[in-house]
Amino acid sequence: MKTATRLVDCFQDDQRARLFAERELKVSIADPMIGLVVVESGAIVGAIILNDYTPERNIEVTAVGHCWPVKVIRFILRYCFERVRRVTARTSIHNKPAIRALEAMGFKREGIMREFFDDGDAIVFGLLRSEQKVVRLK
């Protein structure tokens, strides 16, 4: 019995990533930003917005979508850690799957941003290049 393989790809497309994320999150995303789209079988199923970029230091990740394969997560983290030594992520305190996923990748809880989202607070996570064990870097 053959099992179907998921044809998933991730690549930079600022405009399509912005449109997908703004529609899903009901927010406006300001420049400067870098947008990556996650495509499965030709359809966009997710977007990653990289903003607050400080060269060599930090980049903030906003991810929209779910159930991405490990290869997509590794691509995103490699993309980030080739540019900076720290990745910051925020998610709603209500988004249990995202919290579990961030912690499984090694992100550490760093604080709470009160009333950050319309439905409540956000948890801030951070991951340092020197701590991460998800991707092999040069």
A tleap script that builds the chain and sets N, CA, C and O, in Angstrom:
source leaprc.protein.ff14SB
mol = sequence {
  NMET LYS THR ALA THR ARG LEU VAL ASP CYS
  PHE GLN ASP ASP GLN ARG ALA ARG LEU PHE
  ALA GLU ARG GLU LEU LYS VAL SER ILE ALA
  ASP PRO MET ILE GLY LEU VAL VAL VAL GLU
  SER GLY ALA ILE VAL GLY ALA ILE ILE LEU
  ASN ASP TYR THR PRO GLU ARG ASN ILE GLU
  VAL THR ALA VAL GLY HIE CYS TRP PRO VAL
  LYS VAL ILE ARG PHE ILE LEU ARG TYR CYS
  PHE GLU ARG VAL ARG ARG VAL THR ALA ARG
  THR SER ILE HIE ASN LYS PRO ALA ILE ARG
  ALA LEU GLU ALA MET GLY PHE LYS ARG GLU
  GLY ILE MET ARG GLU PHE PHE ASP ASP GLY
  ASP ALA ILE VAL PHE GLY LEU LEU ARG SER
  GLU GLN LYS VAL VAL ARG LEU CLYS
}
set mol.1.N position { 0.845 -1.178 0.000 }
set mol.1.CA position { 0.000 0.000 0.000 }
set mol.1.C position { 0.889 1.239 0.000 }
set mol.1.O position { 1.780 1.379 0.838 }
set mol.2.N position { 0.640 2.115 -0.930 }
set mol.2.CA position { 1.393 3.358 -0.996 }
set mol.2.C position { 0.684 4.429 -0.183 }
set mol.2.O position { -0.542 4.536 -0.198 }
set mol.3.N position { 1.478 5.217 0.525 }
set mol.3.CA position { 0.890 6.337 1.252 }
set mol.3.C position { 1.166 7.613 0.482 }
set mol.3.O position { 2.228 7.775 -0.120 }
set mol.4.N position { 0.223 8.495 0.508 }
set mol.4.CA position { 0.384 9.766 -0.194 }
set mol.4.C position { 1.396 10.629 0.538 }
set mol.4.O position { 1.360 10.748 1.763 }
set mol.5.N position { 2.297 11.228 -0.224 }
set mol.5.CA position { 3.253 12.140 0.378 }
set mol.5.C position { 2.747 13.561 0.177 }
set mol.5.O position { 2.174 13.901 -0.859 }
set mol.6.N position { 2.973 14.370 1.185 }
set mol.6.CA position { 2.557 15.766 1.119 }
set mol.6.C position { 3.587 16.537 0.321 }
set mol.6.O position { 4.780 16.471 0.618 }
set mol.7.N position { 3.144 17.261 -0.679 }
set mol.7.CA position { 4.016 18.105 -1.466 }
set mol.7.C position { 3.950 19.509 -0.880 }
set mol.7.O position { 3.089 20.312 -1.238 }
set mol.8.N position { 4.882 19.784 0.031 }
set mol.8.CA position { 4.888 21.054 0.739 }
set mol.8.C position { 6.178 21.788 0.417 }
set mol.8.O position { 7.258 21.197 0.395 }
set mol.9.N position { 6.049 23.079 0.168 }
set mol.9.CA position { 7.207 23.899 -0.134 }
set mol.9.C position { 7.095 25.203 0.641 }
set mol.9.O position { 6.001 25.605 1.037 }
set mol.10.N position { 8.216 25.857 0.854 }
set mol.10.CA position { 8.251 27.137 1.550 }
set mol.10.C position { 9.241 28.033 0.810 }
set mol.10.O position { 10.374 27.631 0.545 }
set mol.11.N position { 8.807 29.244 0.479 }
set mol.11.CA position { 9.689 30.161 -0.240 }
set mol.11.C position { 9.263 31.602 0.035 }
set mol.11.O position { 8.166 31.864 0.527 }
set mol.12.N position { 10.169 32.529 -0.300 }
set mol.12.CA position { 9.895 33.942 -0.044 }
set mol.12.C position { 8.964 34.511 -1.105 }
set mol.12.O position { 9.226 34.395 -2.302 }
set mol.13.N position { 7.889 35.117 -0.661 }
set mol.13.CA position { 6.947 35.852 -1.508 }
set mol.13.C position { 6.264 36.857 -0.579 }
set mol.13.O position { 5.211 36.576 -0.007 }
set mol.14.N position { 6.875 38.021 -0.443 }
set mol.14.CA position { 6.415 39.021 0.520 }
set mol.14.C position { 4.934 39.373 0.349 }
set mol.14.O position { 4.183 39.410 1.323 }
set mol.15.N position { 4.524 39.629 -0.885 }
set mol.15.CA position { 3.158 40.087 -1.123 }
set mol.15.C position { 2.125 39.023 -0.766 }
set mol.15.O position { 1.162 39.318 -0.057 }
set mol.16.N position { 2.304 37.800 -1.240 }
set mol.16.CA position { 1.312 36.753 -0.944 }
set mol.16.C position { 1.318 36.388 0.534 }
set mol.16.O position { 0.263 36.099 1.098 }
set mol.17.N position { 2.484 36.396 1.171 }
set mol.17.CA position { 2.544 36.103 2.607 }
set mol.17.C position { 1.807 37.181 3.400 }
set mol.17.O position { 1.060 36.873 4.328 }
set mol.18.N position { 2.020 38.444 3.031 }
set mol.18.CA position { 1.344 39.548 3.719 }
set mol.18.C position { -0.174 39.425 3.586 }
set mol.18.O position { -0.896 39.550 4.576 }
set mol.19.N position { -0.656 39.183 2.375 }
set mol.19.CA position { -2.100 39.069 2.153 }
set mol.19.C position { -2.699 37.914 2.950 }
set mol.19.O position { -3.759 38.067 3.557 }
set mol.20.N position { -2.032 36.761 2.954 }
set mol.20.CA position { -2.532 35.605 3.687 }
set mol.20.C position { -2.565 35.902 5.191 }
set mol.20.O position { -3.575 35.652 5.850 }
set mol.21.N position { -1.476 36.428 5.728 }
set mol.21.CA position { -1.388 36.700 7.168 }
set mol.21.C position { -2.379 37.776 7.593 }
set mol.21.O position { -3.027 37.637 8.630 }
set mol.22.N position { -2.508 38.844 6.811 }
set mol.22.CA position { -3.445 39.904 7.174 }
set mol.22.C position { -4.883 39.388 7.184 }
set mol.22.O position { -5.669 39.748 8.061 }
set mol.23.N position { -5.225 38.545 6.211 }
set mol.23.CA position { -6.578 37.986 6.161 }
set mol.23.C position { -6.841 37.072 7.355 }
set mol.23.O position { -7.903 37.149 7.974 }
set mol.24.N position { -5.883 36.211 7.678 }
set mol.24.CA position { -6.069 35.244 8.761 }
set mol.24.C position { -6.041 35.898 10.147 }
set mol.24.O position { -6.820 35.532 11.027 }
set mol.25.N position { -5.140 36.864 10.333 }
set mol.25.CA position { -4.961 37.487 11.646 }
set mol.25.C position { -5.813 38.736 11.841 }
set mol.25.O position { -5.954 39.229 12.960 }
set mol.26.N position { -6.386 39.251 10.735 }
set mol.26.CA position { -7.197 40.472 10.784 }
set mol.26.C position { -6.391 41.646 11.346 }
set mol.26.O position { -6.848 42.382 12.220 }
set mol.27.N position { -5.171 41.792 10.807 }
set mol.27.CA position { -4.281 42.884 11.189 }
set mol.27.C position { -3.640 43.450 9.925 }
set mol.27.O position { -3.725 42.850 8.854 }
set mol.28.N position { -3.002 44.603 10.059 }
set mol.28.CA position { -2.185 45.154 8.982 }
set mol.28.C position { -0.732 44.904 9.326 }
set mol.28.O position { -0.313 45.084 10.469 }
set mol.29.N position { 0.024 44.493 8.342 }
set mol.29.CA position { 1.435 44.204 8.551 }
set mol.29.C position { 2.247 45.292 7.865 }
set mol.29.O position { 2.124 45.508 6.660 }
set mol.30.N position { 3.075 45.972 8.642 }
set mol.30.CA position { 3.845 47.110 8.137 }
set mol.30.C position { 5.213 46.673 7.630 }
set mol.30.O position { 5.759 45.652 8.050 }
set mol.31.N position { 5.743 47.465 6.728 }
set mol.31.CA position { 7.125 47.287 6.297 }
set mol.31.C position { 8.039 47.870 7.353 }
set mol.31.O position { 7.601 48.734 8.113 }
set mol.32.N position { 9.254 47.451 7.436 }
set mol.32.CA position { 9.886 46.406 6.632 }
set mol.32.C position { 9.520 45.020 7.156 }
set mol.32.O position { 9.349 44.818 8.358 }
set mol.33.N position { 9.406 44.083 6.239 }
set mol.33.CA position { 9.115 42.696 6.587 }
set mol.33.C position { 9.619 41.791 5.485 }
set mol.33.O position { 9.853 42.226 4.358 }
set mol.34.N position { 9.781 40.535 5.824 }
set mol.34.CA position { 10.065 39.493 4.852 }
set mol.34.C position { 8.920 38.499 4.985 }
set mol.34.O position { 8.556 38.127 6.101 }
set mol.35.N position { 8.350 38.065 3.873 }
set mol.35.CA position { 7.239 37.125 3.913 }
set mol.35.C position { 7.585 35.817 3.236 }
set mol.35.O position { 8.051 35.798 2.097 }
set mol.36.N position { 7.358 34.729 3.938 }
set mol.36.CA position { 7.539 33.383 3.380 }
set mol.36.C position { 6.165 32.734 3.303 }
set mol.36.O position { 5.354 32.876 4.219 }
set mol.37.N position { 5.905 32.023 2.213 }
set mol.37.CA position { 4.639 31.300 2.094 }
set mol.37.C position { 4.901 29.808 2.191 }
set mol.37.O position { 5.938 29.311 1.751 }
set mol.38.N position { 3.939 29.103 2.776 }
set mol.38.CA position { 3.956 27.647 2.837 }
set mol.38.C position { 2.883 27.178 1.868 }
set mol.38.O position { 1.708 27.517 2.012 }
set mol.39.N position { 3.304 26.387 0.868 }
set mol.39.CA position { 2.405 25.938 -0.186 }
set mol.39.C position { 2.316 24.423 -0.147 }
set mol.39.O position { 3.329 23.726 -0.102 }
set mol.40.N position { 1.081 23.923 -0.164 }
set mol.40.CA position { 0.853 22.476 -0.208 }
set mol.40.C position { -0.022 22.173 -1.418 }
set mol.40.O position { -1.133 22.688 -1.539 }
set mol.41.N position { 0.490 21.333 -2.307 }
set mol.41.CA position { -0.234 20.954 -3.528 }
set mol.41.C position { -0.739 22.180 -4.281 }
set mol.41.O position { -1.864 22.183 -4.780 }
set mol.42.N position { 0.087 23.218 -4.366 }
set mol.42.CA position { -0.233 24.412 -5.129 }
set mol.42.C position { -1.039 25.475 -4.413 }
set mol.42.O position { -1.229 26.564 -4.955 }
set mol.43.N position { -1.520 25.193 -3.208 }
set mol.43.CA position { -2.337 26.170 -2.470 }
set mol.43.C position { -1.577 26.683 -1.256 }
set mol.43.O position { -0.877 25.922 -0.588 }
set mol.44.N position { -1.716 27.972 -0.974 }
set mol.44.CA position { -1.072 28.542 0.211 }
set mol.44.C position { -1.812 28.060 1.449 }
set mol.44.O position { -3.022 28.248 1.575 }
set mol.45.N position { -1.077 27.438 2.359 }
set mol.45.CA position { -1.666 26.920 3.603 }
set mol.45.C position { -1.085 27.610 4.830 }
set mol.45.O position { -1.490 27.328 5.958 }
set mol.46.N position { -0.136 28.513 4.609 }
set mol.46.CA position { 0.460 29.205 5.739 }
set mol.46.C position { 1.353 30.331 5.279 }
set mol.46.O position { 1.719 30.420 4.107 }
set mol.47.N position { 1.698 31.192 6.224 }
set mol.47.CA position { 2.592 32.308 5.951 }
set mol.47.C position { 3.441 32.572 7.184 }
set mol.47.O position { 3.004 32.387 8.320 }
set mol.48.N position { 4.645 33.003 6.932 }
set mol.48.CA position { 5.557 33.391 7.997 }
set mol.48.C position { 5.982 34.815 7.694 }
set mol.48.O position { 6.484 35.110 6.609 }
set mol.49.N position { 5.777 35.686 8.654 }
set mol.49.CA position { 6.191 37.077 8.522 }
set mol.49.C position { 7.385 37.278 9.436 }
set mol.49.O position { 7.322 36.998 10.634 }
set mol.50.N position { 8.465 37.762 8.863 }
set mol.50.CA position { 9.674 38.076 9.624 }
set mol.50.C position { 9.773 39.590 9.679 }
set mol.50.O position { 9.873 40.253 8.647 }
set mol.51.N position { 9.743 40.137 10.901 }
set mol.51.CA position { 9.808 41.589 11.047 }
set mol.51.C position { 10.677 41.957 12.236 }
set mol.51.O position { 11.235 41.092 12.911 }
set mol.52.N position { 10.781 43.247 12.476 }
set mol.52.CA position { 11.665 43.764 13.528 }
set mol.52.C position { 13.060 43.190 13.386 }
set mol.52.O position { 13.684 42.781 14.365 }
set mol.53.N position { 13.542 43.166 12.142 }
set mol.53.CA position { 14.853 42.605 11.831 }
set mol.53.C position { 15.957 43.562 12.248 }
set mol.53.O position { 15.998 44.712 11.809 }
set mol.54.N position { 16.838 43.083 13.086 }
set mol.54.CA position { 18.042 43.805 13.458 }
set mol.54.C position { 19.216 42.937 12.996 }
set mol.54.O position { 19.477 41.895 13.597 }
set mol.55.N position { 19.924 43.345 11.948 }
set mol.55.CA position { 20.983 42.493 11.395 }
set mol.55.C position { 21.909 41.931 12.472 }
set mol.55.O position { 22.346 42.636 13.381 }
set mol.56.N position { 22.188 40.641 12.333 }
set mol.56.CA position { 23.065 39.889 13.234 }
set mol.56.C position { 22.492 39.683 14.629 }
set mol.56.O position { 23.073 38.921 15.402 }
set mol.57.N position { 21.387 40.318 14.988 }
set mol.57.CA position { 20.878 40.242 16.353 }
set mol.57.C position { 19.561 39.485 16.471 }
set mol.57.O position { 19.534 38.391 17.034 }
set mol.58.N position { 18.471 40.042 15.953 }
set mol.58.CA position { 17.147 39.489 16.245 }
set mol.58.C position { 16.232 39.610 15.037 }
set mol.58.O position { 16.354 40.521 14.218 }
set mol.59.N position { 15.314 38.660 14.959 }
set mol.59.CA position { 14.208 38.754 14.015 }
set mol.59.C position { 12.986 38.184 14.707 }
set mol.59.O position { 13.083 37.205 15.447 }
set mol.60.N position { 11.847 38.792 14.468 }
set mol.60.CA position { 10.611 38.320 15.083 }
set mol.60.C position { 9.812 37.522 14.060 }
set mol.60.O position { 9.689 37.926 12.903 }
set mol.61.N position { 9.275 36.398 14.490 }
set mol.61.CA position { 8.526 35.498 13.613 }
set mol.61.C position { 7.046 35.538 13.978 }
set mol.61.O position { 6.676 35.378 15.141 }
set mol.62.N position { 6.208 35.754 12.967 }
set mol.62.CA position { 4.770 35.597 13.104 }
set mol.62.C position { 4.373 34.514 12.116 }
set mol.62.O position { 4.549 34.680 10.909 }
set mol.63.N position { 3.841 33.413 12.614 }
set mol.63.CA position { 3.458 32.293 11.747 }
set mol.63.C position { 1.948 32.109 11.767 }
set mol.63.O position { 1.311 32.190 12.817 }
set mol.64.N position { 1.391 31.862 10.593 }
set mol.64.CA position { -0.039 31.627 10.440 }
set mol.64.C position { -0.201 30.323 9.667 }
set mol.64.O position { 0.408 30.142 8.613 }
set mol.65.N position { -1.009 29.432 10.184 }
set mol.65.CA position { -1.202 28.122 9.571 }
set mol.65.C position { -0.879 27.064 10.615 }
set mol.65.O position { -0.534 27.392 11.750 }
set mol.66.N position { -0.990 25.795 10.232 }
set mol.66.CA position { -0.708 24.739 11.197 }
set mol.66.C position { -0.369 23.444 10.478 }
set mol.66.O position { -0.547 23.312 9.267 }
set mol.67.N position { 0.121 22.499 11.256 }
set mol.67.CA position { 0.422 21.152 10.756 }
set mol.67.C position { 1.459 21.163 9.640 }
set mol.67.O position { 1.305 20.472 8.633 }
set mol.68.N position { 2.506 21.944 9.820 }
set mol.68.CA position { 3.558 21.964 8.819 }
set mol.68.C position { 4.545 20.846 9.087 }
set mol.68.O position { 4.814 20.521 10.244 }
set mol.69.N position { 5.085 20.256 8.039 }
set mol.69.CA position { 6.091 19.213 8.243 }
set mol.69.C position { 7.374 19.788 8.841 }
set mol.69.O position { 7.646 20.985 8.740 }
set mol.70.N position { 8.139 18.922 9.453 }
set mol.70.CA position { 9.389 19.324 10.095 }
set mol.70.C position { 10.313 20.035 9.115 }
set mol.70.O position { 11.000 20.981 9.500 }
set mol.71.N position { 10.345 19.594 7.840 }
set mol.71.CA position { 11.251 20.226 6.872 }
set mol.71.C position { 10.933 21.702 6.680 }
set mol.71.O position { 11.845 22.492 6.434 }
set mol.72.N position { 9.661 22.099 6.786 }
set mol.72.CA position { 9.294 23.509 6.654 }
set mol.72.C position { 9.768 24.290 7.877 }
set mol.72.O position { 10.305 25.390 7.747 }
set mol.73.N position { 9.570 23.725 9.048 }
set mol.73.CA position { 10.021 24.386 10.279 }
set mol.73.C position { 11.538 24.553 10.261 }
set mol.73.O position { 12.053 25.606 10.636 }
set mol.74.N position { 12.247 23.522 9.830 }
set mol.74.CA position { 13.713 23.617 9.734 }
set mol.74.C position { 14.134 24.678 8.732 }
set mol.74.O position { 15.082 25.423 8.981 }
set mol.75.N position { 13.439 24.758 7.598 }
set mol.75.CA position { 13.751 25.773 6.594 }
set mol.75.C position { 13.611 27.170 7.191 }
set mol.75.O position { 14.482 28.021 7.010 }
set mol.76.N position { 12.509 27.399 7.902 }
set mol.76.CA position { 12.248 28.717 8.490 }
set mol.76.C position { 13.340 29.071 9.503 }
set mol.76.O position { 13.883 30.175 9.471 }
set mol.77.N position { 13.659 28.139 10.399 }
set mol.77.CA position { 14.676 28.428 11.416 }
set mol.77.C position { 16.057 28.597 10.789 }
set mol.77.O position { 16.819 29.467 11.210 }
set mol.78.N position { 16.392 27.780 9.792 }
set mol.78.CA position { 17.687 27.954 9.115 }
set mol.78.C position { 17.744 29.334 8.463 }
set mol.78.O position { 18.749 30.036 8.576 }
set mol.79.N position { 16.671 29.719 7.784 }
set mol.79.CA position { 16.588 31.024 7.131 }
set mol.79.C position { 16.858 32.130 8.142 }
set mol.79.O position { 17.603 33.069 7.862 }
set mol.80.N position { 16.246 32.012 9.323 }
set mol.80.CA position { 16.424 33.031 10.370 }
set mol.80.C position { 17.829 33.004 10.959 }
set mol.80.O position { 18.490 34.040 11.027 }
set mol.81.N position { 18.290 31.835 11.384 }
set mol.81.CA position { 19.568 31.757 12.089 }
set mol.81.C position { 20.775 31.980 11.186 }
set mol.81.O position { 21.878 32.184 11.693 }
set mol.82.N position { 20.605 31.948 9.871 }
set mol.82.CA position { 21.694 32.352 8.973 }
set mol.82.C position { 21.851 33.875 8.977 }
set mol.82.O position { 22.855 34.399 8.494 }
set mol.83.N position { 20.854 34.587 9.525 }
set mol.83.CA position { 20.863 36.046 9.513 }
set mol.83.C position { 21.016 36.681 10.893 }
set mol.83.O position { 21.557 37.780 11.020 }
set mol.84.N position { 20.537 35.985 11.925 }
set mol.84.CA position { 20.533 36.570 13.269 }
set mol.84.C position { 20.921 35.533 14.309 }
set mol.84.O position { 20.970 34.338 14.020 }
set mol.85.N position { 21.193 35.996 15.517 }
set mol.85.CA position { 21.547 35.071 16.595 }
set mol.85.C position { 20.387 34.814 17.556 }
set mol.85.O position { 20.514 34.026 18.494 }
set mol.86.N position { 19.247 35.486 17.316 }
set mol.86.CA position { 18.087 35.323 18.189 }
set mol.86.C position { 16.809 35.408 17.363 }
set mol.86.O position { 16.684 36.248 16.472 }
set mol.87.N position { 15.850 34.513 17.677 }
set mol.87.CA position { 14.527 34.552 17.051 }
set mol.87.C position { 13.509 34.745 18.160 }
set mol.87.O position { 13.521 34.033 19.164 }
set mol.88.N position { 12.627 35.718 17.964 }
set mol.88.CA position { 11.551 35.999 18.908 }
set mol.88.C position { 10.230 35.581 18.269 }
set mol.88.O position { 10.005 35.810 17.080 }
set mol.89.N position { 9.362 34.968 19.067 }
set mol.89.CA position { 8.033 34.573 18.584 }
set mol.89.C position { 6.997 34.954 19.633 }
set mol.89.O position { 7.265 34.928 20.835 }
set mol.90.N position { 5.809 35.307 19.153 }
set mol.90.CA position { 4.689 35.600 20.050 }
set mol.90.C position { 3.507 34.769 19.601 }
set mol.90.O position { 3.314 34.522 18.411 }
set mol.91.N position { 2.722 34.344 20.569 }
set mol.91.CA position { 1.471 33.666 20.252 }
set mol.91.C position { 0.454 33.973 21.344 }
set mol.91.O position { 0.810 34.372 22.453 }
set mol.92.N position { -0.792 33.782 21.012 }
set mol.92.CA position { -1.864 34.000 21.979 }
set mol.92.C position { -1.749 32.989 23.118 }
set mol.92.O position { -1.360 31.841 22.901 }
set mol.93.N position { -2.085 33.415 24.313 }
set mol.93.CA position { -2.074 32.493 25.451 }
set mol.93.C position { -3.101 31.380 25.257 }
set mol.93.O position { -3.059 30.368 25.955 }
set mol.94.N position { -4.021 31.563 24.315 }
set mol.94.CA position { -5.054 30.568 24.031 }
set mol.94.C position { -4.619 29.556 22.970 }
set mol.94.O position { -5.304 28.553 22.770 }
set mol.95.N position { -3.506 29.793 22.293 }
set mol.95.CA position { -3.070 28.937 21.186 }
set mol.95.C position { -2.173 27.813 21.719 }
set mol.95.O position { -0.953 27.851 21.561 }
set mol.96.N position { -2.785 26.831 22.340 }
set mol.96.CA position { -2.043 25.720 22.971 }
set mol.96.C position { -1.177 24.942 21.978 }
set mol.96.O position { -0.045 24.602 22.324 }
set mol.97.N position { -1.652 24.639 20.746 }
set mol.97.CA position { -0.784 23.914 19.813 }
set mol.97.C position { 0.490 24.693 19.470 }
set mol.97.O position { 1.567 24.105 19.374 }
set mol.98.N position { 0.373 26.002 19.288 }
set mol.98.CA position { 1.557 26.811 18.973 }
set mol.98.C position { 2.511 26.855 20.166 }
set mol.98.O position { 3.728 26.790 19.990 }
set mol.99.N position { 1.975 26.961 21.353 }
set mol.99.CA position { 2.809 26.985 22.562 }
set mol.99.C position { 3.588 25.677 22.676 }
set mol.99.O position { 4.791 25.687 22.935 }
set mol.100.N position { 2.899 24.550 22.484 }
set mol.100.CA position { 3.565 23.239 22.549 }
set mol.100.C position { 4.643 23.121 21.478 }
set mol.100.O position { 5.736 22.621 21.746 }
set mol.101.N position { 4.338 23.580 20.263 }
set mol.101.CA position { 5.301 23.487 19.162 }
set mol.101.C position { 6.533 24.346 19.434 }
set mol.101.O position { 7.658 23.896 19.215 }
set mol.102.N position { 6.337 25.567 19.904 }
set mol.102.CA position { 7.474 26.444 20.201 }
set mol.102.C position { 8.353 25.837 21.296 }
set mol.102.O position { 9.578 25.833 21.184 }
set mol.103.N position { 7.731 25.334 22.339 }
set mol.103.CA position { 8.502 24.727 23.426 }
set mol.103.C position { 9.223 23.467 22.958 }
set mol.103.O position { 10.344 23.203 23.394 }
set mol.104.N position { 8.600 22.689 22.080 }
set mol.104.CA position { 9.238 21.476 21.558 }
set mol.104.C position { 10.469 21.812 20.717 }
set mol.104.O position { 11.411 21.022 20.651 }
set mol.105.N position { 10.465 22.991 20.069 }
set mol.105.CA position { 11.615 23.415 19.273 }
set mol.105.C position { 12.705 24.046 20.121 }
set mol.105.O position { 13.777 24.373 19.612 }
set mol.106.N position { 12.440 24.220 21.420 }
set mol.106.CA position { 13.445 24.778 22.308 }
set mol.106.C position { 13.244 26.229 22.684 }
set mol.106.O position { 14.045 26.782 23.437 }
set mol.107.N position { 12.196 26.862 22.180 }
set mol.107.CA position { 11.927 28.250 22.553 }
set mol.107.C position { 11.630 28.325 24.047 }
set mol.107.O position { 11.000 27.432 24.612 }
set mol.108.N position { 12.094 29.405 24.678 }
set mol.108.CA position { 11.871 29.647 26.104 }
set mol.108.C position { 10.845 30.755 26.283 }
set mol.108.O position { 10.867 31.758 25.570 }
set mol.109.N position { 9.942 30.562 27.247 }
set mol.109.CA position { 8.985 31.621 27.585 }
set mol.109.C position { 9.751 32.780 28.215 }
set mol.109.O position { 10.558 32.586 29.125 }
set mol.110.N position { 9.488 33.981 27.719 }
set mol.110.CA position { 10.208 35.150 28.230 }
set mol.110.C position { 9.305 36.191 28.849 }
set mol.110.O position { 9.785 37.087 29.543 }
set mol.111.N position { 8.013 36.096 28.614 }
set mol.111.CA position { 7.140 37.092 29.216 }
set mol.111.C position { 5.754 37.099 28.609 }
set mol.111.O position { 5.439 36.333 27.699 }
set mol.112.N position { 4.940 37.988 29.144 }
set mol.112.CA position { 3.556 38.163 28.707 }
set mol.112.C position { 3.388 39.600 28.220 }
set mol.112.O position { 3.848 40.541 28.866 }
set mol.113.N position { 2.728 39.757 27.080 }
set mol.113.CA position { 2.350 41.086 26.595 }
set mol.113.C position { 0.847 41.196 26.795 }
set mol.113.O position { 0.064 40.562 26.087 }
set mol.114.N position { 0.460 41.998 27.755 }
set mol.114.CA position { -0.945 42.126 28.119 }
set mol.114.C position { -1.756 42.781 27.004 }
set mol.114.O position { -1.333 43.766 26.400 }
set mol.115.N position { -2.945 42.202 26.746 }
set mol.115.CA position { -3.892 42.706 25.755 }
set mol.115.C position { -3.254 42.947 24.389 }
set mol.115.O position { -3.618 43.898 23.698 }
set mol.116.N position { -2.322 42.109 23.999 }
set mol.116.CA position { -1.655 42.264 22.706 }
set mol.116.C position { -2.584 41.899 21.551 }
set mol.116.O position { -2.585 42.567 20.518 }
set mol.117.N position { -3.372 40.841 21.726 }
set mol.117.CA position { -4.326 40.417 20.709 }
set mol.117.C position { -5.728 40.841 21.120 }
set mol.117.O position { -5.974 41.143 22.288 }
set mol.118.N position { -6.648 40.862 20.157 }
set mol.118.CA position { -8.036 41.215 20.459 }
set mol.118.C position { -8.645 40.284 21.495 }
set mol.118.O position { -9.480 40.698 22.299 }
set mol.119.N position { -8.215 38.997 21.473 }
set mol.119.CA position { -8.802 38.026 22.404 }
set mol.119.C position { -7.981 37.850 23.682 }
set mol.119.O position { -8.256 36.947 24.473 }
set mol.120.N position { -6.979 38.704 23.890 }
set mol.120.CA position { -6.239 38.612 25.142 }
set mol.120.C position { -4.735 38.789 25.002 }
set mol.120.O position { -4.240 39.426 24.072 }
set mol.121.N position { -4.038 38.208 25.946 }
set mol.121.CA position { -2.596 38.387 26.081 }
set mol.121.C position { -1.803 37.504 25.115 }
set mol.121.O position { -2.315 36.528 24.566 }
set mol.122.N position { -0.535 37.881 24.928 }
set mol.122.CA position { 0.400 37.099 24.121 }
set mol.122.C position { 1.535 36.616 25.007 }
set mol.122.O position { 1.937 37.298 25.950 }
set mol.123.N position { 2.045 35.439 24.694 }
set mol.123.CA position { 3.254 34.928 25.344 }
set mol.123.C position { 4.412 35.204 24.391 }
set mol.123.O position { 4.320 34.933 23.194 }
set mol.124.N position { 5.501 35.744 24.931 }
set mol.124.CA position { 6.695 36.005 24.144 }
set mol.124.C position { 7.675 34.861 24.381 }
set mol.124.O position { 7.941 34.481 25.521 }
set mol.125.N position { 8.208 34.317 23.282 }
set mol.125.CA position { 9.195 33.242 23.332 }
set mol.125.C position { 10.472 33.707 22.650 }
set mol.125.O position { 10.430 34.553 21.758 }
set mol.126.N position { 11.607 33.156 23.068 }
set mol.126.CA position { 12.871 33.451 22.420 }
set mol.126.C position { 13.695 32.187 22.257 }
set mol.126.O position { 13.624 31.268 23.073 }
set mol.127.N position { 14.484 32.158 21.179 }
set mol.127.CA position { 15.407 31.050 20.927 }
set mol.127.C position { 16.702 31.628 20.401 }
set mol.127.O position { 16.699 32.406 19.446 }
set mol.128.N position { 17.813 31.251 21.019 }
set mol.128.CA position { 19.128 31.718 20.599 }
set mol.128.C position { 19.771 30.707 19.658 }
set mol.128.O position { 19.582 29.498 19.797 }
set mol.129.N position { 20.534 31.223 18.701 }
set mol.129.CA position { 21.262 30.353 17.779 }
set mol.129.C position { 22.114 29.354 18.540 }
set mol.129.O position { 22.190 28.186 18.160 }
set mol.130.N position { 22.758 29.802 19.616 }
set mol.130.CA position { 23.659 28.934 20.385 }
set mol.130.C position { 22.913 27.848 21.160 }
set mol.130.O position { 23.520 26.847 21.541 }
set mol.131.N position { 21.620 28.021 21.400 }
set mol.131.CA position { 20.829 27.047 22.155 }
set mol.131.C position { 20.066 26.070 21.264 }
set mol.131.O position { 19.765 24.949 21.676 }
set mol.132.N position { 19.757 26.497 20.052 }
set mol.132.CA position { 18.858 25.714 19.205 }
set mol.132.C position { 19.514 24.407 18.769 }
set mol.132.O position { 20.724 24.330 18.556 }
set mol.133.N position { 18.671 23.389 18.644 }
set mol.133.CA position { 19.144 22.066 18.223 }
set mol.133.C position { 18.318 21.544 17.052 }
set mol.133.O position { 18.319 20.346 16.769 }
set mol.134.N position { 17.612 22.450 16.371 }
set mol.134.CA position { 16.701 22.055 15.306 }
set mol.134.C position { 17.406 21.959 13.955 }
set mol.134.O position { 17.137 21.048 13.173 }
set mol.135.N position { 18.310 22.902 13.682 }
set mol.135.CA position { 18.997 22.918 12.391 }
set mol.135.C position { 20.499 22.920 12.586 }
set mol.135.O position { 21.018 23.454 13.566 }
set mol.136.N position { 21.182 22.315 11.639 }
set mol.136.CA position { 22.642 22.330 11.632 }
set mol.136.C position { 23.089 23.540 10.830 }
set mol.136.O position { 22.699 23.707 9.675 }
set mol.137.N position { 23.897 24.374 11.438 }
set mol.137.CA position { 24.365 25.595 10.782 }
set mol.137.C position { 25.849 25.471 10.450 }
set mol.137.O position { 26.585 24.720 11.090 }
set mol.138.N position { 26.262 26.211 9.455 }
set mol.138.CA position { 27.659 26.198 9.019 }
set mol.138.C position { 28.560 26.879 10.023 }
set mol.138.O position { 29.770 26.958 9.813 }
savepdb mol mol.pdb
quit
